[in-house]
Amino acid sequence: MIESIPRELIKDLQTVCQLHDEAVCNHDKCREFSENLSALLIRLEDLKFYRMADRLMSVLLNCKPKEASHCEKANLVGAMMKEITKDAKKAAGK
């Protein structure tokens, strides 16, 4: 079970998830996704939402932006992001 996080953070999570969908074959967007996800992870840890932060850390461990190469784990990372977002919305009662 995931903590009930504030709506603002859920919105940020949705934005990062959408960014990943746009980043699949775009190295610059991929790097932007990774940076934004890292920033969100830090915010979650600062606010003591450790379970959610741990799940985002798992995503980052699988996300390795490569130049001039297709992301081998795009489907895995995308599925993980969608699942985390869905769970966060459910926990918030949305």
Order of alpha helices (4+ residues) and beta strands (2+ residues): alpha-alpha-alpha-alpha
